[in-house]
Amino acid sequence: MSTIVVKEVQGRCELRKFIDFPNKLFRNVPTYIPPLLSDELGLLTKKNPSLEHCDLQLYMAYRGKEIVGRVAAIINRTCNEHWNKKSVRFGWCDFIEDYDVFKALIDKVIEFGKTHGMEEIEGPFGFTDMDKECWMINNFDQRQNISTLYNPKYYIDFVERMGFEIKCRWQQYQMPANQPVPEKVGRINGLVMEKYGLKLLRFKKRKEIYPYARKFFLTINESFKDLYDFVPLTEKEIDVYINEYFPFVNLNFANFVVDKDDNLVAFGLSIPSLNDAYKKANGHLFPFGWYHILRALHKFDTIDLLLNGVHPDWQKRGVHSIYYCEMNQNAIKFNVQKAYTNPQIMGNEAVKIWSTQYQAEELMQRAVFGKAI
C-alpha cells in the first residue's frame, strides 16, 4: 500500500477539489446533502470576514495521486481570548475508511496548532457557531439538513481511537409540525404577553423584516454567549449572515418577540426544508440549482427550526412559549407536516420544551471532541 502524503491546499483548482471531495466520497449516501460550491468558496477564501480573526490552513491527504481525505486547521483567536484557552480547531474533516488517513490529517492540524503555540485540539468546528459543527454519535442513517454535518460511524471510531474525548453534546428532535398546540404552551403564551407587554411581530412583506435582521443577530450574541465555545459575531460576519439567511426566510415562520420599546427579546426562525433542492442542485446554483431551491421555498411540507433563543434579561419568564405557539399555529395553518430542530446543546433549559411539551422524538445526538496536544 502506498504512503499517505498530506499536502497544503494551493490555488483555486485544489480548493475546488477540497470542496468536492465529500461529494464524491458520499455520492451514494441518501442522507448526505452537498453544500453549494458558492457557499463553501465564501467560507474558505478571503471573502470570509471571520478570517480577520482566524488563522486557516487547508490540507488534503493523498495516496499516490488519489485524494483520500481533507481537513481544515483553524485557530479562532477571538474564541481563544474569550474563553482563555489555546485551542486549534479541526473542521471540513472527511476521509475514507482508513484510520491512517484520519491520523495523518489530524497530525497535520496538531502540527499547525503547536507551531502557533496551541495546547489543545477540538472539533469538528467551523469559524463561528453559524458554520456546520459537531459529528453524529448515533442514528447515523437519520435525516440531515443543509446546516448540519454528515458523518459515518467510522469517524467516531477513529476519533475515539486517537484519544479524543467528548467535550460537548448536542441533540436534535423531529416532530409532527401540525400537532395541536399544547394546552400549557397556549395558556402561558397569553399570560406572558399580557404580563410583560410583549408583542409578536407578523411580517407581510420581506422589507418589513430587514430592520430586525441586525437586531436578530445581536440578540443571538447575547442569548448564546454562555454556550460552549460561542463567540459573539462581528459586524462584518453579521452582514454576511443577513445576506445568507434572510432571503430564505419564510415570513410566516419568522417569529420575533419585541418589548414595548421595540427591542427584540426572543426569536424563533424556521426555513422550508431545502434538502431535496440541494440534492438536486448537487452543489451548483446553475444551470438549474436555483430553480429547485426557489421552488422548495414556496412549496413545502417540512420545516427546519433553524434558530431560536431568548435574550438573557428575559429568560426563565416563559417568553419562549410565544414563538413556539406561533410557529405551531402557522404549521397547522399552512399544512406543514414535519419539523426538525437544529442541533441544540444538551441541558440547555431554553430547548427542553421540545421534549417536555411537544410530541417530539430524538432524531440523533452529536458531539465535538477534544484532547491536549
N, C-alpha and C positions, 0 to 999 in steps of 0.2 A: 504494500500500500504506500502510495507516495506521501511525501511530507506535507504537513499543513503549514501554509505560509500566510501570515496576516499582514496586510498592507494598508497604509493610509489611502483614503479615497482622494483621488486627484482629478480635478476638472469636471466639467458638466457631463461628459459621457459616462464616467464612472459613477457620478452621483445618480444618474438615471438608473444604472444597473443596481446600485444600492437600494434605491426606492422600489424597484421592480422585483427584487429577489423574493420577498414573501408571496408576491402574486404568483410566481412560478412554483414556489415550494408548496403552497396551499391551493393550487388551482383546482384540485379535485375535492376540496373540503367544502361541503354545502354551507356551513355556518361562517366561513371566512368572508369578510367584506373588503374588497380592495379600496384603499383610500384614493382620493383624487390626486393625480400627479401634481396639479397646480397647488394643492394644499400642502403637500409634502415639500415641494420646492420652496414654498413660502416659509416653512418652518426651518429648513436646513440650509438656507442661504442667508446672506447679509440683510435680506429684506426683513428678517425676523427681528423686531426690536428687543427681544429677550437676549440677543447676542451682545447687547450693550453691557450686560452684567453677567453673562455666562460665557465660559470657555467651552469650545466644542471641537472634538476630533472624531471623524468617522473612519471606521475600519471595515474591510471585507476580508474574509478568510477564503483561501484558495487551496484546492488540492489539484495540482497540475494547473490547467487552465480553467478548471471549473470552479465557480463561486459556490461555496458550501456554507456561508454564514455571513452575518453582518452585525455591527454594534456601533452605537454612538456613545462616546465618553463625554460627559457633561459635568462641568463644575459651575454650580449656581452660586456665585459669590455672595449675592444678596441673601440667599437662603442660609448659607453657612454663617454669615454675620448675624442674621436674625435669630438663629437657633444655637449660636455659639458652638459650631461644630466644624469639622474639617472633612467633608464628605465629597467623594466623586460619585456621580450617578451613571448607571448604565441604562440605555434606552434603545429603541429601534433594534432590539436584540432578537434575531431569528437565525435558525441554524438547522441543519439536517440532524437526523437522529444518530449523533455521534458525539460522545462525551468529550473526546479530544478536541473536537472543533469548538464546542462551547468553552472549554477551559482555555484554549488558545485565545479566544476573543476576550474573555474576562481578564485574562492575564495582561492583555494589552491595555484594558481600561485601568487595571490596578497600576500598571507601569506609568500610565499617563497621570493618574492621581498622585502617585508618590513623587513624580517629577515636580508637581505643583504643591507639594507639602501636605497632601491629604492623608488622613489616618483611618478612614473607613470607606467602604463602597456600599451602595444601596441602589435598589431598582426593582423592577423597571419603572423609570420615571421619564417625563419629558422635561421641558424647561419650566413650565408652570403647571398648576393643577387643572388648567383648561386643556392641556395636552393629554393624550392617552397614557394611562399608567396602570399598574398592578396586573398580575397574571391570575388567571383562574386557578384555583386549587381543588376544585371538584366540579362535577357535572360538565365535563369538557365538551360534550356534544350539544349543549344548550345554545339557544339563540344569542347572538351578539347584536350590537347596534353600531352605528357609524362612529360613535365616540368611545368605543371600548376595544381593548386588545384581544386578539385571538391567540391562544397557545395550546398546543397539545400537552398531554400529561408528561411526556418525557422532559419537557422544560423544567417541571417541578422536581422530577427525579434528579436531574443533573445539578440544579442549583443547590439542592439539599446535599447531594454527594460532595459538592465543593465546599461545604461547611457554612453555607449561608443559613441564617435563621429568619423567621418571620418577624418583621418589625411592626407591621400594622395590617389589619384585616378590613376588608370591605365586604358588603353583601348587596345583592340585587334581588328585587322582587318582581313577580309577574302577577297580574290580577285581571279579573273582568272589569273593563272600564265602565261598563254600563250597569254595574250593580247599584242597588238603591243607596242613597246617601245614609250612612249610619245615623241612627236617631241621636246619639250622643254628639256626633260631629255637627249635625244641623242645629241642635239646641245651643251648643257652645258658640257656634258661629254668630248667631244673632245676639247673644248676650255680650260677647266680647266687643262687637262693633258698636253696640249701644253704650256700653260702659266707658269705652275709651275714645269715642268719637271718631272712629276709623271709617275709611271709605274704600270700597273696592272699585278699582278703575276698570272700565269696559271700553275697549277701543273699537271704533268703526272703520277708521281709515289708518293706513300704515303711518302716515305722517304724524299721527297723534301719539304714537308710541315712542318716537325717537327722542323727544325731550326727556324721557325717563331712562333712556338707554345707558347714559353715563351714570346716573343715579343707581341703576341696577348693578353695575359692576363695582361701584364704590360701596354699595351695601354688601356685596359679596365679600369685599375686602374685610369689612367689619364682622360679618356673620361667620366667616370661615377662619378667622385669624388664629384661633386656638387649635385648629385641626392639624393633624400630623404633617409636618414639613411645609405647611402652607406659607406662602409669601405674598404680600399684597401686590396686586397688579399695578404696573406703572401706567402713566397716562398714555404712552405710546402703545403699550400692549392692549389697553382698553380700546383704543381706536381700531386696532386690528380685529378684536373680538366683536365689536359692534358690527363691523362690515361682514364678519364671518357668520355670526349667529342670527342677527335680526332680519336679514332678508328671508330666512327660512321660517320665521315665527308665524304660526297661525294665530291671528289676533284673538280668537276665541279661547286659546289656551295660553295666553299671556296674562296671568292673574297677579296684578300688582296691588298691594295694600298701602295706602298712604294715611298719614295723620292729618289733623286739621290745618297744618301748615304746608301740606303737600310734600312732606318728607316721606321717602319710600321706607317702610318699616318691615315689609315682608314681601316675598315673591314666590311664585310657582310658575316655571316656564317649561312648556312642553312643545314638542315638534312632531309633525306627522312622521311616521316611520319611513325612512329613506333607504332601508336595507335592500329591497329588491331593485330600486332605482340605481343604487351604487353598484350592485352586482351586474346589472345590465350595462352600466356605463363602463365598467371594467377599468376604472382609473382615469377615464378621459371624458372631458365635457363635450368634445367634438369628435365625430360629427353629430352623434345623436344622444350623448350622455345628458346634455342639458334638457332634452325633451323628456327623458324618463324621470329626471328629478323634478322638473316643473309639473309633470302630470301627477307625481306622487304627492306633491304639496297640496294639490287640490282634490284628489280622490284617494281617500284612505279610510281604513277601519282600525288602525293601530296607531298608538302614540307612544313616544318615548318621553318619560318625565325627566327632562334634561337637568334642570337645576331648581332647587328650592331652598329657602332659608329665611331666617328671621333676624333682624338687627339685634345685637346683644341687649340693647336697652329695652327690648320688647319680648325677650324670651321668657318662657315659663308663665305666659299670660294667656295661652290658648289661641294666640294670633294665627298660628299655622292652620287652624281649622277653617279660617276664612277662605284661603286659596284652595285648600283641599276640597272644600264643599263646592266651590265654583267650578273647579276642573271636573269634578264628579258630575255635576249637573249638566255641564256642556257636553260631556261624553255621552250622556243619555240623550240629550237634545239632538246631537249630530250623529247618533248611531255608531259611535266608536265602540268596538267590541273588546279590544285588549289594550292594556297599558303595561309598560315595563319601566322600572326605575333605572337610573344610572347607578353606578357603584356608590354606596353610602357607607361611611366608616361605622363599624360595628360599635354599639354602645352609645352612639350619638342620640341624645334624647329627642332631638328635633325630628327624627325619622321613625321613631317607634310606632307612630300612628299607623304605618302600613301593616305592621304585624299585629297590632292590638285592636284596631277599629275596623279594618277592611278585611275582606276575604282574599288575602294575599298569600302567595306561596313563595318560598325562597327559590330563586332561579339558580343562583350559584354564589359561592364565596370567592373572593380574590385577595391577593396579598402582595406586599412589597417585601423584599428580602434584603438583609444586610449582614456585614461582618467587618471586623477590624482588618486592616491591611498592613 
